[in-house]
């Protein structure tokens, strides 16, 4: 998917975001602007790990 296609998809998705969440989306995008590509990749990978291992993490927390 090209960068232009991704931007178009993002704009379409924003149209369906509840009004109350729009400020959160804007703040998230602003945070991304200030991060290095390595930091973004690290955050993405950590989020992926946490989502994939959620059940295991919940069991360990008990």
C-alpha positions as CSV (number, residue, x, y, z in Angstrom):
1,X,0.0,0.0,0.0
2,X,1.5,3.4,-1.0
3,X,1.8,6.3,1.5
4,X,-0.9,8.1,-0.4
5,X,-3.3,5.2,-0.1
6,X,-2.6,4.9,3.6
7,X,-3.3,8.6,4.1
8,X,-6.6,8.2,2.3
9,X,-7.5,5.2,4.5
10,X,-6.7,7.2,7.6
11,X,-8.9,10.1,6.5
12,X,-11.7,7.7,5.8
13,X,-11.3,6.0,9.2
14,X,-11.2,9.4,11.0
15,X,-14.7,10.1,9.6
16,X,-16.0,7.1,11.6
17,X,-14.2,7.8,14.9
18,X,-16.5,9.0,17.7
19,X,-16.2,12.8,18.3
20,X,-15.1,12.2,21.8
21,X,-12.0,10.3,20.6
22,X,-10.9,12.7,18.0
23,X,-8.7,14.7,20.4
24,X,-7.0,11.5,21.5
25,X,-6.3,10.6,17.9
26,X,-4.8,14.1,17.3
27,X,-2.6,13.9,20.4
28,X,-1.4,10.4,19.4
29,X,-0.4,11.7,15.9
30,X,1.4,14.7,17.4
31,X,3.3,12.3,19.7
32,X,4.4,10.3,16.7
33,X,5.7,13.4,15.0
34,X,8.2,13.9,17.8
35,X,9.5,10.3,18.0
36,X,12.3,8.7,16.1
37,X,11.6,5.8,13.7
38,X,13.4,3.5,16.1
39,X,11.2,4.6,19.0
40,X,8.1,4.1,16.9
41,X,9.2,0.6,15.9
42,X,10.0,-0.2,19.5
43,X,6.6,1.0,20.7
44,X,4.8,-0.9,17.9
45,X,6.7,-4.2,18.7
46,X,6.0,-3.8,22.5
47,X,2.3,-3.3,21.8
48,X,2.2,-6.3,19.6
49,X,3.8,-8.5,22.2
50,X,1.4,-7.2,24.9
51,X,-1.6,-7.9,22.8
52,X,-0.4,-11.4,21.7
53,X,0.5,-12.4,25.3
54,X,-2.4,-10.8,27.1
55,X,-3.7,-14.1,28.5
56,X,-0.3,-15.2,29.7
57,X,0.3,-11.8,31.3
58,X,-3.1,-11.9,33.1
59,X,-2.3,-15.4,34.5
60,X,1.1,-14.2,35.7
61,X,-0.4,-11.2,37.4
62,X,-2.7,-13.4,39.5
